[in-house]
Amino acid sequence: MKGILLVLLLVVAIAMIVLGVKLSILPPALTGIGFIIITILFYQRKN
């Protein structure tokens, strides 16, 4: 279950970064980076 959550969070993060870069708006890109950091922390806690 946590594995699916990690993958889904990573996909959303990448989509937000791409959206932010494509439309030249900063908040979605920053949120995407935050989601990647959260994903890394969850992954480290899992192991």
Secondary structure, DSSP 8 states (H G I E B T S, - for coil): -HHHHHHHHHHHHHHHHHHHHHTT-HHHHHHHHHHHHHHHHHHHHH-
